[in-house]
Amino acid sequence: MRPEVLRRQGNPSRRRPRPAEPPDPLTVPCDLVVRGRVVLPERVLEDGYVAVQDGRIAAIGTAAAGLPAAARIVETGASYVLPGAVDTHVHTRSEPAEGITHCTEAAVGGGVTTIVDMPYDMPAAVPDVETFERKIEDVAAEAVCDVALYGTIRKEGGLDAIEPLARAGACAFKLSTYESHPVRFPRIPDGEMLEAFRRIAGTGRLVAVHCENQDIVDRAIARARAAGDTGPMAHGRSRPAVSETEAINRVLELAYDAGVHVHIVHASVTRSFDLLERYRADGVRATAETCIQYLVLDEQAMERLGPLAKINPPLRSRKDVQGLWAYLAAGRIDQVTSDHAPWALGQKSDRTDIFANASGAPGVETLLPLLHHAGVAAGRISILDAARLLAEQPARNFGLFPRKGVLAPGSDGDIAILDPDATWTVRGAELHSGVGWTPYEGMELRGRVTHTFVRGRPAYEERRVVARPGGGRFVRP
């Protein structure tokens, strides 16, 4: 009896010639077969398998009647066979010690097979085609997982770069209402942002926006400094929830006028998602993410970790954390990302003046394990929810689906194997980021990534990265 098999098929929604049907994976040896609890969009296929040939998934089936012949068969027992995670909020080049190679090594160490890299590189951003194309070349030489790229615009006078960047392969654009650096990370004035939204809408791409009200934050920081209130907890007080929600509301109103797909990054309070739902009811195409740090850490971590926990927007109250989990379980949050923004410890060492430290933390390698531990293993969400939040929805939102984000015939053979019963302790020195620290130091987690495959090729196994720089590819939308 032949196993139940789903074979590779063309995507009928694309108006292009359908490729010839591949050889039957049950009779022609495949490159790779992974057996385990296969996580599909609607169900977990117990004792299933995924077969990969020439970088693409050739078949998915049940193993009861035997496995297809393959050059390599990986038996995972009770482990989950997941679609590789798609982390759409990653900064590879904000910190020179990180870079594309360290970041993508960290990614595959955590089951992330595709990152979407932010354009706010050091010392300058990626606001034009020339810079963008140089970065594509760097990805081809340095990455170990696949990489899609954001474009951005200059603070003023950069609108004409939008269409060329889209044609060059930018899967999204990133803009900000808050300025942390006038060239690398500028605040785009409202009028310029509206015009940018209109032009981005014409490209069919998404625009992601960092939403914080500059005036509210800057005034609060000035008051804190004047009062000598510069300890770790002052960071959260200087960025109250209204500084986030006011900016989100403003951006959504601009998107309403422009007709653009707007994506709100690192939303940290439930009201941010409430605002999205109101504008969706008015016809705005709006999506939003929260980040793993807002689900597993709260503002009290600032007392313990100090500058290591300084992130923008800041960590919120325990009540806010609980609210985000409730929204996640109810399907009211589109996706979860890491906002991987590692800094060398020298940029995160001043406990006496929290405002003097860089904002951001490494997180791409711990994204999937933390969501499994705090969400799936804790009974808050299902493994199907985790796959949707970390893989399918990010890929859909950023124009990478169905090539990325799902285990399905014809999709890339991007696979993460997670042992749900393995327990381990997070140690920054053992992670693969270039900065050697983590805000999750010492946390004991249940659930560990054991293998990662990028397009069917081994990238991580036996607790080490086995892929080499240049193995990753630039991914167009």
C-alpha positions as CSV (number, residue, x, y, z in Angstrom):
1,M,0.0,0.0,0.0
2,R,1.4,3.4,-1.0
3,P,1.7,6.1,1.7
4,E,-0.6,9.0,1.7
5,V,1.3,11.5,-0.4
6,L,1.0,15.1,-1.4
7,R,3.1,15.8,-4.5
8,R,4.6,19.0,-5.7
9,Q,2.2,21.1,-7.7
10,G,2.3,24.4,-9.5
11,N,0.6,27.4,-7.9
12,P,-2.5,28.1,-9.9
13,S,-2.7,31.7,-8.7
14,R,0.5,32.6,-10.7
15,R,0.0,33.3,-14.4
16,R,3.0,31.6,-15.7
17,P,3.6,28.2,-17.4
18,R,3.3,25.3,-14.9
19,P,6.5,23.4,-14.5
20,A,6.7,19.8,-15.6
21,E,5.5,17.4,-12.9
22,P,8.6,16.1,-10.9
23,P,9.5,12.5,-10.8
24,D,7.5,10.4,-8.4
25,P,9.4,10.8,-5.1
26,L,8.4,7.2,-4.1
27,T,10.3,5.7,-7.1
28,V,13.1,8.2,-7.7
29,P,15.6,8.7,-4.7
30,C,15.2,12.1,-3.0
31,D,18.0,14.2,-1.6
32,L,16.5,14.2,1.9
33,V,13.6,12.7,3.8
34,V,12.8,13.9,7.3
35,R,10.4,11.7,9.4
36,G,8.6,12.9,12.5
37,R,5.5,14.8,13.6
38,V,5.1,17.0,10.5
39,V,3.4,20.3,11.3
40,L,1.1,21.3,8.4
41,P,-1.1,24.4,8.4
42,E,-4.2,22.6,9.5
43,R,-2.9,19.5,11.4
44,V,0.1,17.6,12.8
45,L,0.8,14.6,10.6
46,E,1.9,12.1,13.2
47,D,4.6,9.7,11.9
48,G,4.8,11.7,8.7
49,Y,7.6,12.6,6.4
50,V,8.8,15.4,4.2
51,A,10.8,14.5,1.1
52,V,13.1,17.2,-0.5
53,Q,14.5,17.1,-4.0
54,D,16.6,19.8,-5.7
55,G,15.9,22.2,-2.8
56,R,12.1,21.9,-3.0
57,I,9.7,19.8,-1.1
58,A,8.7,16.9,-3.5
59,A,6.3,15.1,-1.3
60,I,4.7,14.9,2.2
61,G,3.2,11.7,3.4
62,T,2.6,9.2,6.2
63,A,5.4,6.7,6.9
64,A,3.2,3.8,7.7
65,A,3.9,2.0,4.4
66,G,7.5,3.0,4.2
67,L,9.6,6.0,3.3
68,P,10.8,7.2,-0.1
69,A,14.3,6.3,-1.0
70,A,16.7,9.1,-0.2
71,A,20.4,10.0,0.0
72,R,19.7,10.9,3.6
73,I,16.9,10.0,6.0
74,V,16.6,11.8,9.3
75,E,14.5,10.0,11.9
76,T,13.3,12.5,14.5
77,G,11.1,10.3,16.7
78,A,8.6,12.5,18.5
79,S,10.1,15.7,17.5
80,Y,8.2,18.3,15.5
81,V,9.1,18.8,11.9
82,L,8.3,22.5,11.4
83,P,8.5,24.9,8.5
84,G,11.6,27.0,8.9
85,A,10.8,30.2,10.8
86,V,10.7,33.5,8.9
87,D,12.0,36.3,11.1
88,T,11.0,39.6,9.4
89,H,12.6,41.9,12.0
90,V,16.4,41.4,12.0
91,H,19.2,43.9,12.1
92,T,22.4,42.3,10.8
93,R,24.5,45.4,10.4
94,S,23.6,47.9,13.2
95,E,26.6,46.5,15.1
96,P,29.8,45.8,13.3
97,A,30.6,42.8,15.5
98,E,27.5,41.0,14.2
99,G,27.2,41.2,10.5
100,I,25.4,38.9,8.0
101,T,27.4,35.8,8.8
102,H,27.0,35.8,12.6
103,C,23.4,36.8,12.4
104,T,22.4,34.0,9.9
105,E,24.4,31.5,11.9
106,A,22.4,32.5,14.9
107,A,19.2,32.2,12.8
108,V,19.8,28.6,11.7
109,G,20.8,27.7,15.3
110,G,17.3,28.6,16.3
111,G,15.4,27.1,13.4
112,V,15.1,30.3,11.4
113,T,15.7,29.6,7.7
114,T,14.8,33.1,6.3
115,I,15.4,36.5,7.7
116,V,14.2,39.9,6.4
117,D,17.0,42.2,7.1
118,M,16.4,45.8,8.1
119,P,17.9,48.6,6.1
120,Y,19.3,50.6,9.0
121,D,22.9,49.5,8.6
122,M,26.0,51.1,10.2
123,P,27.1,53.8,9.3
124,A,24.3,54.6,6.8
125,A,21.0,53.1,5.7
126,V,20.0,51.4,2.4
127,P,18.0,54.2,0.6
128,D,19.0,53.6,-3.0
129,V,19.5,50.9,-5.6
130,E,23.3,51.1,-5.6
131,T,23.5,50.4,-1.9
132,F,20.8,47.8,-2.1
133,E,22.5,45.9,-4.9
134,R,25.8,45.9,-3.0
135,K,24.0,44.4,-0.1
136,I,22.6,41.6,-2.3
137,E,26.1,40.8,-3.3
138,D,27.2,40.7,0.4
139,V,24.3,38.3,1.2
140,A,25.4,35.9,-1.5
141,A,28.9,35.9,-0.1
142,E,28.2,35.9,3.7
143,A,24.8,34.4,4.5
144,V,24.2,30.8,5.7
145,C,20.4,31.1,5.5
146,D,18.2,32.8,3.0
147,V,17.8,36.6,3.3
148,A,15.1,39.0,2.0
149,L,15.8,42.7,2.3
150,Y,14.0,45.9,3.2
151,G,14.6,49.2,1.5
152,T,14.1,52.6,3.0
153,I,14.2,56.3,2.0
154,R,16.2,59.3,3.0
155,K,14.7,61.7,5.5
156,E,13.9,64.0,2.6
157,G,14.2,63.8,-1.1
158,G,14.3,60.1,-1.4
159,L,10.9,59.3,-2.9
160,D,12.2,58.6,-6.4
161,A,14.2,55.6,-5.1
162,I,11.0,53.7,-4.1
163,E,10.1,52.2,-7.4
164,P,13.7,51.2,-8.4
165,L,14.2,49.6,-5.0
166,A,11.0,47.5,-5.5
167,R,12.2,46.5,-8.9
168,A,15.6,45.5,-7.5
169,G,13.9,43.1,-5.1
170,A,13.0,44.9,-1.9
171,C,10.2,42.9,-0.3
172,A,9.2,45.8,1.9
173,F,10.1,49.3,3.0
174,K,10.9,50.4,6.5
175,L,10.2,53.9,7.8
176,S,10.1,55.4,11.3
177,T,8.3,58.1,13.2
178,Y,11.2,58.2,15.7
179,E,14.7,59.3,15.0
180,S,17.6,57.6,16.7
181,H,20.1,58.8,14.1
182,P,19.5,61.4,11.3
183,V,21.1,59.3,8.6
184,R,21.1,55.7,9.7
185,F,17.7,55.7,11.4
186,P,15.8,59.0,10.6
187,R,12.3,60.1,11.4
188,I,10.4,60.6,8.2
189,P,8.3,63.8,8.4
190,D,4.5,63.2,8.2
191,G,4.1,64.8,4.8
192,E,7.0,62.9,3.3
193,M,5.7,59.7,4.8
194,L,2.3,60.2,3.3
195,E,3.9,60.7,-0.2
196,A,6.1,57.6,0.4
197,F,3.0,55.5,1.4
198,R,1.3,56.5,-1.8
199,R,4.2,55.5,-4.0
200,I,4.9,52.3,-2.0
201,A,1.2,51.4,-2.5
202,G,1.9,51.6,-6.3
203,T,4.6,49.0,-6.0
204,G,2.4,46.5,-4.2
205,R,5.0,46.2,-1.4
206,L,4.4,46.5,2.3
207,V,5.6,49.4,4.4
208,A,6.7,48.6,8.0
209,V,6.8,51.4,10.4
210,H,8.5,52.0,13.8
211,C,5.9,53.9,15.7
212,E,6.9,56.1,18.6
213,N,6.0,59.8,19.1
214,Q,9.3,61.7,19.1
215,D,8.1,64.7,21.1
216,I,6.6,62.7,23.9
217,V,9.7,60.6,24.3
218,D,12.2,63.4,24.0
219,R,10.4,65.6,26.5
220,A,10.2,62.7,29.0
221,I,13.9,62.0,28.7
222,A,14.7,65.6,29.2
223,R,12.6,65.8,32.3
224,A,14.2,62.6,33.7
225,R,17.7,63.9,33.1
226,A,16.9,67.2,34.7
227,A,15.6,65.3,37.8
228,G,18.5,62.9,37.9
229,D,16.2,60.0,37.1
230,T,18.6,58.0,34.9
231,G,18.5,54.5,36.4
232,P,17.3,51.5,34.4
233,M,13.6,51.9,35.2
234,A,13.6,55.4,33.8
235,H,13.7,54.0,30.3
236,G,10.2,52.6,30.5
237,R,8.8,55.7,32.1
238,S,10.3,57.8,29.3
239,R,8.4,55.8,26.6
240,P,4.8,55.4,28.0
241,A,2.3,53.3,26.0
242,V,0.7,56.5,24.5
243,S,4.0,57.3,22.8
244,E,3.5,54.1,20.8
245,T,-0.3,54.1,20.3
246,E,-0.5,57.8,19.2
247,A,2.1,57.2,16.5
248,I,0.4,54.0,15.4
249,N,-2.9,55.8,15.1
250,R,-1.3,58.5,13.0
251,V,0.4,56.0,10.7
252,L,-2.8,54.1,10.2
253,E,-4.6,57.3,9.2
254,L,-1.9,58.0,6.6
255,A,-2.2,54.4,5.4
256,Y,-6.0,54.9,5.1
257,D,-5.5,57.8,2.7
258,A,-2.7,56.1,0.8
259,G,-4.2,52.7,0.3
260,V,-0.9,51.0,1.3
261,H,-0.4,47.7,3.2
262,V,1.1,49.0,6.5
263,H,2.8,46.7,9.0
264,I,3.3,47.9,12.6
265,V,6.6,46.5,14.0
266,H,7.2,45.6,17.7
267,A,3.8,46.5,19.1
268,S,4.1,46.1,22.9
269,V,0.6,46.7,24.2
270,T,-2.8,45.3,23.3
271,R,-4.2,48.8,22.5
272,S,-1.9,48.9,19.5
273,F,-3.7,45.8,18.1
274,D,-7.1,47.3,19.0
275,L,-6.3,50.3,16.8
276,L,-5.4,48.0,13.9
277,E,-8.7,46.2,14.1
278,R,-10.6,49.5,14.0
279,Y,-8.7,50.6,10.9
280,R,-9.1,47.2,9.3
281,A,-12.9,47.6,9.7
282,D,-12.5,50.8,7.6
283,G,-10.7,48.9,4.9
284,V,-7.1,49.5,5.7
285,R,-4.8,46.6,5.0
286,A,-2.9,46.6,8.2
287,T,-0.9,43.9,10.0
288,A,1.3,44.0,13.1
289,E,3.7,42.0,15.1
290,T,4.8,41.7,18.7
291,C,8.2,40.5,19.7
292,I,9.3,37.6,21.8
293,Q,10.8,39.9,24.5
294,Y,7.3,41.4,25.2
295,L,6.0,37.9,25.8
296,V,8.7,36.5,28.1
297,L,10.1,39.6,29.9
298,D,8.4,42.5,31.7
299,E,9.6,45.8,33.0
300,Q,10.9,44.3,36.2
301,A,13.7,42.7,34.1
302,M,15.2,46.2,33.8
303,E,16.1,46.1,37.5
304,R,17.9,42.8,37.0
305,L,19.4,43.3,33.6
306,G,19.8,47.0,33.3
307,P,21.0,48.1,29.9
308,L,20.9,44.6,28.5
309,A,17.1,44.9,28.6
310,K,16.9,48.3,27.1
311,I,14.7,47.9,24.0
312,N,12.5,50.3,22.0
313,P,9.6,50.3,22.7
314,P,10.5,49.3,26.3
315,L,9.4,46.2,28.2
316,R,6.0,46.7,29.7
317,S,4.1,45.6,32.8
318,R,3.2,42.1,33.7
319,K,-0.4,42.9,33.0
320,D,0.6,44.0,29.5
321,V,2.5,40.7,29.0
322,Q,-0.6,38.7,30.0
323,G,-2.7,40.8,27.7
324,L,-0.5,40.0,24.7
325,W,-0.7,36.3,25.4
326,A,-4.5,36.5,25.5
327,Y,-4.5,38.3,22.1
328,L,-2.0,35.8,20.7
329,A,-4.2,32.9,21.7
330,A,-7.3,34.7,20.3
331,G,-5.6,35.1,16.9
332,R,-5.5,38.9,17.2
333,I,-1.7,39.2,16.6
334,D,-0.4,38.5,13.1
335,Q,3.1,37.3,13.8
336,V,6.0,37.2,16.3
337,T,9.5,38.4,15.5
338,S,12.8,38.9,17.4
339,D,13.8,42.4,16.6
340,H,17.3,41.0,16.7
341,A,19.4,44.0,17.3
342,P,22.6,42.9,19.0
343,W,25.1,45.4,20.4
344,A,28.6,44.8,21.8
345,L,28.6,44.9,25.6
346,G,30.5,48.2,25.5
347,Q,27.4,49.8,24.1
348,K,25.2,48.3,26.9
349,S,27.3,48.8,30.1
350,D,26.2,52.1,31.8
351,R,23.8,51.4,34.6
352,T,24.0,54.9,36.0
353,D,22.6,56.5,32.8
354,I,20.2,54.2,31.0
355,F,19.8,56.8,28.2
356,A,23.5,56.5,27.3
357,N,23.1,52.9,26.2
358,A,22.2,51.5,22.8
359,S,18.7,50.0,22.5
360,G,18.2,46.5,21.3
361,A,19.2,42.9,22.1
362,P,20.0,39.7,20.2
363,G,17.1,37.3,19.8
364,V,16.9,35.5,16.4
365,E,18.3,32.3,17.8
366,T,16.0,32.1,20.8
367,L,12.8,33.2,19.0
368,L,11.4,29.7,18.3
369,P,12.6,28.0,21.5
370,L,11.2,30.8,23.7
371,L,7.8,30.8,21.9
372,H,7.6,27.0,22.2
373,H,8.6,27.1,25.9
374,A,6.4,30.0,27.0
375,G,3.6,29.4,24.6
376,V,3.3,25.8,23.4
377,A,4.8,23.9,26.4
378,A,2.9,26.2,28.8
379,G,-0.4,25.4,27.1
380,R,-1.1,29.0,25.9
381,I,-1.0,28.3,22.2
382,S,-0.7,25.2,20.0
383,I,2.2,24.1,17.8
384,L,0.0,25.0,14.8
385,D,-0.3,28.5,16.2
386,A,3.5,28.7,16.6
387,A,4.1,27.7,13.0
388,R,1.5,30.2,11.8
389,L,3.0,33.0,13.9
390,L,6.6,32.3,13.1
391,A,6.5,31.0,9.5
392,E,3.3,31.2,7.5
393,Q,2.0,34.6,8.4
394,P,5.4,36.4,8.1
395,A,5.9,34.8,4.7
396,R,2.4,35.8,3.6
397,N,2.7,39.4,4.8
398,F,6.1,40.0,3.2
399,G,5.3,38.4,-0.2
400,L,7.5,35.2,0.3
401,F,4.6,32.7,0.6
402,P,4.3,29.8,-0.5
403,R,8.0,29.5,-1.4
404,K,8.7,30.2,2.3
405,G,6.7,29.7,5.5
406,V,5.0,26.3,4.9
407,L,5.7,22.7,4.5
408,A,3.9,22.0,1.2
409,P,4.9,20.4,-2.1
410,G,6.7,22.9,-4.3
411,S,7.8,25.1,-1.4
412,D,11.5,25.4,-0.5
413,G,12.8,22.6,1.7
414,D,13.2,24.8,4.7
415,I,12.8,22.7,7.8
416,A,13.3,23.1,11.5
417,I,13.3,20.1,13.8
418,L,12.3,20.8,17.4
419,D,12.5,18.3,20.2
420,P,9.6,19.4,22.5
421,D,10.8,17.5,25.5
422,A,14.5,18.5,25.5
423,T,15.4,20.9,28.3
424,W,18.3,23.3,28.2
425,T,19.7,26.4,29.7
426,V,20.2,29.5,27.6
427,R,23.9,30.7,27.7
428,G,25.0,33.7,25.6
429,A,28.5,32.2,25.2
430,E,27.0,29.2,23.5
431,L,24.8,31.1,21.1
432,H,26.0,32.1,17.6
433,S,25.5,35.9,17.6
434,G,28.7,37.8,17.3
435,V,28.2,39.7,20.6
436,G,28.2,36.8,23.1
437,W,25.3,37.8,25.4
438,T,21.6,37.4,25.7
439,P,18.9,38.9,27.9
440,Y,17.6,35.4,28.5
441,E,20.8,34.2,30.2
442,G,20.1,31.3,32.6
443,M,16.6,30.7,31.5
444,E,15.7,27.0,31.5
445,L,13.7,26.1,28.4
446,R,11.7,23.1,27.3
447,G,12.0,22.6,23.6
448,R,15.2,22.7,21.6
449,V,16.0,23.0,17.9
450,T,18.1,19.9,16.9
451,H,18.4,20.3,13.1
452,T,17.8,23.1,10.6
453,F,17.7,22.6,6.8
454,V,17.8,25.4,4.3
455,R,16.4,24.3,0.9
456,G,17.1,20.7,1.9
457,R,20.7,21.4,2.9
458,P,21.9,20.9,6.5
459,A,22.6,24.2,8.2
460,Y,22.5,23.2,11.9
461,E,22.9,19.9,13.6
462,E,24.6,18.3,16.6
463,R,24.5,21.8,18.2
464,R,26.7,23.4,15.6
465,V,26.3,25.3,12.5
466,V,27.4,23.2,9.5
467,A,26.4,25.5,6.7
468,R,29.1,27.9,5.3
469,P,28.9,31.5,4.3
470,G,27.6,31.8,0.8
471,G,25.1,29.0,1.3
472,G,22.3,31.4,1.8
473,R,20.5,33.2,-1.0
474,F,18.9,36.5,-1.6
475,V,15.1,36.0,-1.8
476,R,12.9,38.2,-3.9
477,P,9.3,38.7,-3.1
